[in-house]
Amino acid sequence: MKVRRYLPLSGVSIPHLILISSLIFSSIPGSLSSKAITLRSIQIYNTHEFLGPHPTIYFYCKGENKTILPDVKEKHFSYIFYGEESWQPLTELPGKKCKRCGLYEFDTIKSDDVFDEWDLCLDDFINGISIHYKAKQFNATLLCEDCQVATVGAYKYWQKRKREKDQAHFLKLFEEGDDIEDELGLSM
């Protein structure tokens, strides 16, 4: 006779199962932990190279390869990208860690010129978009399509948990209030 075995999950709710499984999957490297960052648009206001016909602009994060932006050649021209270019994504951001990134221009004589360097973090992406502006240098819009979904889901889960906790606390106050009245002999 075959005996079926079931896991005792009667005390575990579905939101807890989702939370536990998401923690397990996020601990696997590359599964949910890193988010692809792409360049949506850029406009260069100033170039530093005077000898060559067109500047060579690149994006670089510390410890990674340089990503050359082959289309970006002219000043005061808005370049729009769709994330399908061969050089996209620019980088990938791991979970909660930031990266030191920047926009640079190759220089033929001395070290490369820096448009700007900054710490790129997932918190910078509001609704999946981060705008980075450096006066008289450039204006860039970075896109993280996966960031928005995770943020909204986490926020909704946090709201639900807070609401449940507040309701439990409210009910506990009334239960405790009855015991105090009984102890003081005030109950009728």
N, C-alpha and C positions, 0 to 999 in steps of 0.2 A: 504494500500500500504506500502510495506516494504522499508525502506530507508537504504542503505548501508552506513556505516561510515568508513572512512579511516583515518589513522593517517597522518598528513601532514609531510611526510618524504622527500619531494622533495628537500629540501635544505640540507639534511644530506647525506654524501657520505658513501659508504660501509666501507672504512677504519675507519671512525669515529664510525660507528656502531660496528665494531669489537673491537675497543679500548674501547668503553663504555661498551660493554658486558663483555670484559675481566676484566675490573675494577670491575664490579658488581660481577662476579664469584670469583675473587681473594679476595673480601672482605668477602665471606662466609668461615668460618673457615674450614680448611681441604680440600677445593676444589682444588685450585691451589696454595695455599700459602705455603705448606710444601713439601719438596723434600726428598725422601728416600735416605739415604747414606748407601752403602754396602761396605764390605771389599772384594777387588779383590785379593790381595796377601799380604803376610807378610813373613818376614824373621827376626828371632831373632838372635842377635849376642852374647848376654850376658844374663845370668840369675843371679838372686840374692839369690835364695833359695838353700842352700847347704844340708839341712837335708832330704828333700823329694826326691823320685825317679824322679819325673817330676814336673816342675813348673806349676802353674795354672795361665794362662794369661787372663786378661779381659780388655775390653774397657769400659770406663765410661765417660758420660757427666754429668756435674753438674745438680743436680735435677732429674736425671733419674735413672733407674735400671742399675746395672752392667750387661754387656753382656759378659759371659764367652766364650772364644774361646777354645772349648774342643779338637780340633785337634792339636793345637799349643803346642808341647811338647819338640821338639828337637832344639838345637842351630844349626845355619848354614844350615838350611834346608828351602827351599822355599815352602811355602804352597800357593796353588792357589785355590780360591773359585769362585763359579759361581752364587752367590746371591740366591741360592735355599736352603741353609742350614736353619735348624729350628731356629737358633739364628739370622738370617738376617732379616731385615736391622739392622745395628748398631744403627742408630738414624735417626731422621727426622729434617731437618733444616727449620725453618719458613722463609718466604720471605726474608727480608734483615737483619735479626738478626743473630748474630754469637752465638756459644755455646762454653763454655770452656770444652774441652774433653781431654782425655789422655789414655795412655796404661799403665796398671799396672800389678803387679804380687803379688798374695796372699803371705803373710808372716805368718808363724805359731807362731813366737815369738813376733815380734814387729809389728808396723803399716806396711801396704802394701808398697811394693817398687814401685817407680815411674820410668817407662822407659822415659816418656816425657809427658808434658801437653802443649796444644796449643789451640788457638782460631780457631775453625772450622767454616768457612764462605763459602757461595756459590761462592764468588769471587775466592776462591782457586781452583775451578774446571775449568780447561782449557780443552775444548773438552770433558767435563764430567768426567775428571780424575784429582785426586789430589795425589801427591806423598809426603809422609812425611818421612823424614830421620833424624835419630838422630845418630851421630857418635858413634860407638862401642856399640850401643844399639839395634836398629831395623831399618827396612826399610819397609814401608807399602804403598800400593796403594789403595786409596779409590775411589769408583765409584758413580757417580750421573747421572743416565741415563736421568732423566727429566731436568737436568740443561742445557744441551747442546741445546735442542730444544727451550727453552725459551730464551736463550741468542741469538741464531741465529735469531729468529723471531723478537726480540726487536731491534737488530742491523739493520736488513733489514728495519724495519719500520722507524727507526731513519734516515737511509740513504735516504729513499724516502722523508720523511718530509723535510730534509735539502735541498735536490735537488729542491723540489717544492718551498721552501722559497727563495733559491738563484735565481731561475728563475723569481719569482715574483719581487724580488728586482731589478734584471737586467732590466726587462721590465719597472718598475717604474722609473728607472733612465732615460730611453729614453723619457718617457712621460713627466717627469719633465723638461728635457732638452729642449723640444719644447716650453714649456710655458716661460722659461727664455728668449729664443731667441725672442719670440713674444713681451715680455715686453720691451726688450732692442731695439726693432726695427731692429733686425738683420735678420729677416726672409725675404726671397726673394719671 
